[in-house]
Amino acid sequence: PPEAVYLWSAFRRLSGRRSSSGFGPLAISWPEIDAFQRLTRSGLAPWEIEIIEMLDHLFLKTMANPNPESAPSE
């Protein structure tokens, strides 16, 4: 929704700077979120951070299995 565009933008900025383990992307860390808030002066509320964490979880899940149709059925 249009009201959440700023959260999507924050997630994309954080995601673009995420670390990698060599085996794939790592979750966005608390220190990265803290630094983002300080440097952008965004002051995200706890519920907004939760939304970014949910987006990050979905991103990592998708990266782990980019083609869910080809996965063996369970």
N, CA, C and O atoms as a MOPAC input file, in Angstrom:
PM7 MOZYME 1SCF
protein

 N      0.82600 1    -1.21100 1     0.00000 1
 C      0.00000 1     0.00000 1     0.00000 1
 C      0.86400 1     1.26700 1     0.00000 1
 O      1.99500 1     1.24800 1     0.48700 1
 N      0.34600 1     2.34000 1    -0.53300 1
 C      1.11300 1     3.59000 1    -0.59700 1
 C      1.62800 1     4.05500 1     0.76300 1
 O      2.69200 1     4.66800 1     0.84700 1
 N      0.88300 1     3.76800 1     1.81700 1
 C      1.29100 1     4.20100 1     3.15400 1
 C      2.54600 1     3.47500 1     3.65600 1
 O      3.19700 1     3.93300 1     4.59500 1
 N      2.87800 1     2.35400 1     3.03300 1
 C      4.02300 1     1.54700 1     3.47200 1
 C      5.23600 1     1.66600 1     2.54800 1
 O      6.22300 1     0.95400 1     2.73100 1
 N      5.17300 1     2.54100 1     1.57700 1
 C      6.27800 1     2.68700 1     0.62900 1
 C      7.57800 1     3.04200 1     1.34900 1
 O      8.64600 1     2.57400 1     0.95200 1
 N      7.50700 1     3.84900 1     2.38400 1
 C      8.72100 1     4.24000 1     3.09500 1
 C      9.37900 1     3.03800 1     3.77700 1
 O     10.60300 1     2.99300 1     3.89800 1
 N      8.57500 1     2.06100 1     4.22600 1
 C      9.14700 1     0.85500 1     4.82400 1
 C      9.80400 1    -0.02200 1     3.76500 1
 O     10.86800 1    -0.59400 1     3.99900 1
 N      9.17500 1    -0.12600 1     2.61100 1
 C      9.76300 1    -0.87400 1     1.49100 1
 C     11.08200 1    -0.22100 1     1.08300 1
 O     12.06300 1    -0.91400 1     0.81400 1
 N     11.10500 1     1.09500 1     1.03600 1
 C     12.32400 1     1.82500 1     0.68300 1
 C     13.42500 1     1.57400 1     1.71600 1
 O     14.57700 1     1.35100 1     1.34500 1
 N     13.08300 1     1.60700 1     2.99500 1
 C     14.06900 1     1.33700 1     4.04900 1
 C     14.59400 1    -0.08300 1     3.92200 1
 O     15.79900 1    -0.30800 1     4.03600 1
 N     13.70800 1    -1.04400 1     3.68800 1
 C     14.13800 1    -2.43700 1     3.51300 1
 C     15.08600 1    -2.56800 1     2.32700 1
 O     16.11800 1    -3.23100 1     2.42800 1
 N     14.74400 1    -1.94400 1     1.20900 1
 C     15.59500 1    -2.04900 1     0.01200 1
 C     16.97100 1    -1.44400 1     0.24700 1
 O     17.97800 1    -1.99000 1    -0.20200 1
 N     17.01600 1    -0.32200 1     0.94700 1
 C     18.31400 1     0.29400 1     1.24500 1
 C     19.14200 1    -0.59000 1     2.15600 1
 O     20.33800 1    -0.76800 1     1.93000 1
 N     18.52500 1    -1.14000 1     3.17300 1
 C     19.22800 1    -2.04700 1     4.07800 1
 C     19.64500 1    -3.32200 1     3.35300 1
 O     20.76400 1    -3.80400 1     3.53100 1
 N     18.76200 1    -3.85600 1     2.55200 1
 C     19.03700 1    -5.10200 1     1.83600 1
 C     20.19800 1    -4.94600 1     0.86000 1
 O     20.98000 1    -5.87700 1     0.66400 1
 N     20.30600 1    -3.79000 1     0.26000 1
 C     21.39100 1    -3.54100 1    -0.69200 1
 C     22.76100 1    -3.49400 1    -0.04800 1
 O     23.77800 1    -3.51800 1    -0.74100 1
 N     22.79400 1    -3.42900 1     1.25900 1
 C     24.06400 1    -3.35500 1     1.98000 1
 C     24.28300 1    -4.56500 1     2.87500 1
 O     25.15700 1    -4.54800 1     3.74200 1
 N     23.49800 1    -5.60900 1     2.67000 1
 C     23.59600 1    -6.78900 1     3.53500 1
 C     24.88200 1    -7.55500 1     3.29000 1
 O     25.48300 1    -7.47100 1     2.21900 1
 N     25.28800 1    -8.30000 1     4.29600 1
 C     26.48500 1    -9.13200 1     4.21200 1
 C     26.14300 1   -10.48400 1     3.59600 1
 O     24.97900 1   -10.85500 1     3.45100 1
 N     27.20000 1   -11.20100 1     3.24200 1
 C     27.04900 1   -12.54400 1     2.69900 1
 C     28.01200 1   -13.46800 1     3.42500 1
 O     29.09100 1   -13.05400 1     3.85000 1
 N     27.61100 1   -14.71700 1     3.56000 1
 C     28.46400 1   -15.69400 1     4.22400 1
 C     29.35700 1   -16.42400 1     3.23400 1
 O     30.19300 1   -17.23000 1     3.64000 1
 N     29.19900 1   -16.16300 1     1.96200 1
 C     29.88500 1   -16.93800 1     0.94100 1
 C     28.98300 1   -18.04400 1     0.41800 1
 O     29.20900 1   -18.58100 1    -0.66700 1
 N     27.96200 1   -18.38100 1     1.19200 1
 C     26.98000 1   -19.38500 1     0.78000 1
 C     25.64000 1   -18.73700 1     0.44500 1
 O     24.70900 1   -19.40600 1    -0.00600 1
 N     25.55500 1   -17.44100 1     0.66700 1
 C     24.31900 1   -16.72600 1     0.39700 1
 C     24.18800 1   -15.52000 1     1.30300 1
 O     25.03000 1   -15.29400 1     2.17200 1
 N     23.13100 1   -14.74500 1     1.10200 1
 C     22.94100 1   -13.52300 1     1.89900 1
 C     22.61200 1   -13.83700 1     3.34700 1
 O     21.98400 1   -14.84900 1     3.65800 1
 N     23.05000 1   -12.94700 1     4.21900 1
 C     22.73700 1   -13.04700 1     5.64300 1
 C     21.56400 1   -12.13100 1     5.97500 1
 O     21.25600 1   -11.20100 1     5.23000 1
 N     20.92800 1   -12.40400 1     7.08200 1
 C     19.83900 1   -11.54700 1     7.55300 1
 C     20.37800 1   -10.15600 1     7.87300 1
 O     21.54200 1   -10.00100 1     8.24100 1
 N     19.53700 1    -9.16900 1     7.73200 1
 C     19.89600 1    -7.81600 1     8.13200 1
 C     20.04100 1    -7.82600 1     9.64900 1
 O     19.14000 1    -8.26600 1    10.36400 1
 N     21.16600 1    -7.34400 1    10.12700 1
 C     21.45100 1    -7.42300 1    11.55700 1
 C     20.93100 1    -6.20100 1    12.31900 1
 O     20.63200 1    -5.15800 1    11.73900 1
 N     20.83600 1    -6.37300 1    13.65000 1
 C     20.43600 1    -5.26500 1    14.50700 1
 C     21.39300 1    -4.08600 1    14.36800 1
 O     20.93800 1    -2.94800 1    14.25400 1
 N     22.71600 1    -4.32300 1    14.37300 1
 C     23.62000 1    -3.17300 1    14.19900 1
 C     23.41400 1    -2.44500 1    12.86600 1
 O     23.57200 1    -1.22600 1    12.79700 1
 N     23.06300 1    -3.18400 1    11.80900 1
 C     22.80600 1    -2.52900 1    10.52400 1
 C     21.54900 1    -1.66600 1    10.59100 1
 O     21.52000 1    -0.56300 1    10.04600 1
 N     20.51500 1    -2.16700 1    11.25700 1
 C     19.28800 1    -1.38600 1    11.41900 1
 C     19.55500 1    -0.15500 1    12.27900 1
 O     19.07700 1     0.94000 1    11.98100 1
 N     20.32100 1    -0.34600 1    13.34600 1
 C     20.66600 1     0.77300 1    14.22700 1
 C     21.44700 1     1.84200 1    13.46200 1
 O     21.13800 1     3.03000 1    13.55700 1
 N     22.45700 1     1.41700 1    12.70700 1
 C     23.25600 1     2.36800 1    11.92700 1
 C     22.38500 1     3.08400 1    10.89900 1
 O     22.52700 1     4.29100 1    10.69900 1
 N     21.49200 1     2.35400 1    10.25100 1
 C     20.59400 1     2.95000 1     9.26400 1
 C     19.75700 1     4.05600 1     9.90500 1
 O     19.62400 1     5.14900 1     9.35500 1
 N     19.20100 1     3.75400 1    11.07000 1
 C     18.36300 1     4.75300 1    11.74900 1
 C     19.16300 1     5.99000 1    12.13400 1
 O     18.69400 1     7.11500 1    11.96400 1
 N     20.37700 1     5.78400 1    12.65400 1
 C     21.19700 1     6.92000 1    13.05900 1
 C     21.62300 1     7.75400 1    11.86100 1
 O     21.55300 1     8.98200 1    11.90100 1
 N     22.06500 1     7.09200 1    10.79100 1
 C     22.59300 1     7.81700 1     9.63300 1
 C     21.50900 1     8.49100 1     8.80300 1
 O     21.75500 1     9.52700 1     8.18600 1
 N     20.31700 1     7.91300 1     8.78100 1
 C     19.23100 1     8.50800 1     8.00100 1
 C     18.28400 1     9.32800 1     8.87300 1
 O     17.37000 1     9.98600 1     8.37700 1
 N     18.52400 1     9.27300 1    10.18700 1
 C     17.65700 1     9.96200 1    11.14500 1
 C     16.19000 1     9.57000 1    10.95800 1
 O     15.29000 1    10.40700 1    11.02400 1
 N     15.97800 1     8.27600 1    10.72300 1
 C     14.62800 1     7.79700 1    10.43600 1
 C     13.81600 1     7.48300 1    11.68200 1
 O     12.59100 1     7.60600 1    11.65700 1
 N     14.45900 1     7.08100 1    12.76500 1
 C     13.74000 1     6.80100 1    14.00600 1
 C     12.57000 1     5.86300 1    13.82200 1
 O     11.43600 1     6.22100 1    14.13900 1
 N     12.82000 1     4.67900 1    13.31900 1
 C     11.75100 1     3.71200 1    13.09800 1
 C     11.17500 1     3.22800 1    14.43200 1
 O     11.90600 1     3.01300 1    15.39900 1
 N      9.86600 1     3.06400 1    14.45900 1
 C      9.17800 1     2.52300 1    15.63000 1
 C      9.38300 1     1.01200 1    15.67200 1
 O      9.68300 1     0.40400 1    14.64400 1
 N      9.22700 1     0.39800 1    16.83900 1
 C      9.39800 1    -1.05300 1    16.92700 1
 C      8.54800 1    -1.84000 1    15.91800 1
 O      9.02800 1    -2.82100 1    15.35000 1
 N      7.31900 1    -1.43300 1    15.69200 1
 C      6.47200 1    -2.16100 1    14.74800 1
 C      6.98700 1    -2.01200 1    13.32300 1
 O      6.81200 1    -2.91700 1    12.50700 1
 N      7.62200 1    -0.88100 1    13.01000 1
 C      8.17400 1    -0.68300 1    11.67300 1
 C      9.39700 1    -1.58000 1    11.46500 1
 O      9.60300 1    -2.12000 1    10.37800 1
 N     10.19800 1    -1.72900 1    12.51300 1
 C     11.34800 1    -2.63400 1    12.44600 1
 C     10.85400 1    -4.06900 1    12.26400 1
 O     11.46100 1    -4.84100 1    11.52100 1
 N      9.76800 1    -4.43100 1    12.92800 1
 C      9.19800 1    -5.77100 1    12.75900 1
 C      8.78800 1    -6.01400 1    11.31400 1
 O      8.99900 1    -7.10900 1    10.79100 1
 N      8.21200 1    -5.02200 1    10.66500 1
 C      7.82300 1    -5.16500 1     9.25600 1
 C      9.06100 1    -5.38700 1     8.39800 1
 O      9.05600 1    -6.25100 1     7.52200 1
 N     10.11300 1    -4.62600 1     8.63500 1
 C     11.36300 1    -4.79100 1     7.87800 1
 C     11.93400 1    -6.18500 1     8.12500 1
 O     12.43300 1    -6.82000 1     7.19600 1
 N     11.86800 1    -6.66600 1     9.36100 1
 C     12.33600 1    -8.02400 1     9.66300 1
 C     11.50400 1    -9.07400 1     8.93000 1
 O     12.04900 1   -10.06400 1     8.44200 1
 N     10.20500 1    -8.86900 1     8.85000 1
 C      9.34500 1    -9.79700 1     8.10400 1
 C      9.70000 1    -9.80500 1     6.62200 1
 O      9.77400 1   -10.86700 1     6.00400 1
 N      9.91900 1    -8.62100 1     6.05200 1
 C     10.32900 1    -8.53900 1     4.65400 1
 C     11.66300 1    -9.25200 1     4.44300 1
 O     11.85700 1    -9.94400 1     3.44300 1
 N     12.57600 1    -9.07700 1     5.39400 1
 C     13.87600 1    -9.72300 1     5.30400 1
 C     13.73300 1   -11.23800 1     5.36500 1
 O     14.39400 1   -11.95800 1     4.61700 1
 N     12.87600 1   -11.72200 1     6.25100 1
 C     12.63600 1   -13.16400 1     6.35100 1
 C     12.10100 1   -13.71200 1     5.02100 1
 O     12.55400 1   -14.75600 1     4.55200 1
 N     11.14700 1   -13.01300 1     4.42500 1
 C     10.59900 1   -13.45000 1     3.13700 1
 C     11.66200 1   -13.42500 1     2.04500 1
 O     11.71600 1   -14.32400 1     1.20600 1
 N     12.51000 1   -12.39300 1     2.05700 1
 C     13.59600 1   -12.30200 1     1.08200 1
 C     14.52900 1   -13.50300 1     1.20800 1
 O     14.84800 1   -14.15000 1     0.21100 1
 N     14.96700 1   -13.80100 1     2.43500 1
 C     15.89400 1   -14.91200 1     2.65100 1
 C     15.25600 1   -16.25200 1     2.28700 1
 O     15.91600 1   -17.12700 1     1.72700 1
 N     13.98600 1   -16.40800 1     2.60500 1
 C     13.25900 1   -17.63800 1     2.25500 1
 C     13.19800 1   -17.80000 1     0.73900 1
 O     13.38000 1   -18.90200 1     0.22100 1
 N     12.94500 1   -16.71400 1     0.03900 1
 C     12.87900 1   -16.75600 1    -1.42200 1
 C     14.25300 1   -17.05000 1    -2.02200 1
 O     14.36400 1   -17.80600 1    -2.98800 1
 N     15.28600 1   -16.45700 1    -1.45400 1
 C     16.64100 1   -16.69800 1    -1.95900 1
 C     17.06800 1   -18.15100 1    -1.73200 1
 O     17.81800 1   -18.70800 1    -2.53400 1
 N     16.59600 1   -18.76300 1    -0.64800 1
 C     16.93900 1   -20.14100 1    -0.34500 1
 C     16.24700 1   -21.11900 1    -1.29400 1
 O     16.76400 1   -22.20400 1    -1.55900 1
 N     15.09400 1   -20.73600 1    -1.79600 1
 C     14.33600 1   -21.58400 1    -2.70900 1
 C     13.68100 1   -20.71600 1    -3.76600 1
 O     12.47700 1   -20.47000 1    -3.69800 1
 N     14.46100 1   -20.23900 1    -4.75900 1
 C     13.91800 1   -19.31100 1    -5.75900 1
 C     12.87500 1   -19.92400 1    -6.69200 1
 O     12.10200 1   -19.19500 1    -7.31300 1
 N     12.84300 1   -21.24500 1    -6.79800 1
 C     11.88700 1   -21.92400 1    -7.68000 1
 C     11.05200 1   -22.92500 1    -6.88000 1
 O     11.27600 1   -24.13000 1    -6.99000 1
 N     10.09400 1   -22.45400 1    -6.07900 1
 C      9.34800 1   -23.37200 1    -5.22100 1
 C      8.57300 1   -24.42800 1    -5.98700 1
 O      8.28000 1   -25.49000 1    -5.43800 1
 N      8.23200 1   -24.16000 1    -7.25500 1
 C      7.48700 1   -25.14200 1    -8.05100 1
 C      8.33000 1   -26.38400 1    -8.34100 1
 O      7.79400 1   -27.48000 1    -8.50000 1
 N      9.66800 1   -26.20500 1    -8.40900 1
 C     10.53600 1   -27.31700 1    -8.74900 1
 C     11.00100 1   -28.09400 1    -7.51300 1
 O     11.69900 1   -29.10100 1    -7.63700 1
 N     10.61400 1   -27.62600 1    -6.32200 1
 C     11.00900 1   -28.31200 1    -5.08900 1
 C     10.21300 1   -29.60800 1    -4.96300 1
 O      9.05300 1   -29.66600 1    -5.37000 1
 N     10.82700 1   -30.64000 1    -4.40400 1
 C     10.07100 1   -31.89100 1    -4.20800 1
 C      8.89500 1   -31.66400 1    -3.27700 1
 O      8.99200 1   -30.92200 1    -2.29900 1
 N      7.79300 1   -32.30800 1    -3.59000 1
 C      6.60200 1   -32.11800 1    -2.74000 1
 C      6.79900 1   -32.86500 1    -1.43900 1
 O      7.45000 1   -33.90700 1    -1.37500 1
 N      6.20800 1   -32.28700 1    -0.40500 1
 C      6.34800 1   -32.88300 1     0.93300 1
 C      5.09100 1   -33.56200 1     1.34200 1
 O      5.01900 1   -34.12000 1     2.43700 1

